[in-house]
Amino acid sequence: MTTTQYQKSLQRELAQLNRKIDMMIVKGQSYVTESKKHKMLLRQLRAMEGRGLFGRLASMSF
């Protein structure tokens, strides 16, 4: 699997997880485990994109 394919896979998984979390919020259910998985996936995706802390700060517009 190429890095591009892996990034797309992570993005798809994040989108599915976001929909699941949204539904859990609407139903009033706890989504602690899903939020931890979401955070981990975001961390992986940002690491692949080369967007560390400094990259995020540099891209912010004031």
N, C-alpha and C positions, 0 to 999 in steps of 0.2 A: 504494500500500500504506500503510495507516495505521500509526501507531507501535505500536498493540496487535498488529496482524497481524505486524509486523516482530519484535516481542518474542517472540511465539509461535513464529515461524520460527526465531529464534536458539535458543530453548529446545529445539525439536525437533532442530535440528542438533547442539546440545550433547549431548542424550541419545543420538543415534546415534553421535556421536564417543566418548562414554563407553563404550558397548557395544563399539565397535571396539577401544578401548584395553584394555578388560578382556580381550577375547579375545587380543590380542597379548601381554598379560602372562601369561595362562595358557599360551600357546604358547612363551613365553620369547623373544619377538621384541623388537627395539628399537622404541620408539614415540616417538622424539624429535620427528619432524615433526608427529605428531598432537598431542603435548603443547603444541607452540608454537601450533598452530591453536586448541586448547582455551583456552589462555591469552588469545589474541586475542579469541575469541568471548565469553569471560567479561568481558573488559574492555569490550567493546561493550555487552553486556547491562547491566552495572553502570552504565555511563555513561548509558544510556537510563533506568534506574530512578532515577538521581540518587543513587546510593550511592557516593560518593567515599570517600576515606580517613576523613574526619571522620564521615560517615554510618555507616560500619562500626564505628568506635570508639564512637560514641554508642549504637549498638544492642547493644553487648556487655553482658552482665550479669556482674557480679562477685560 
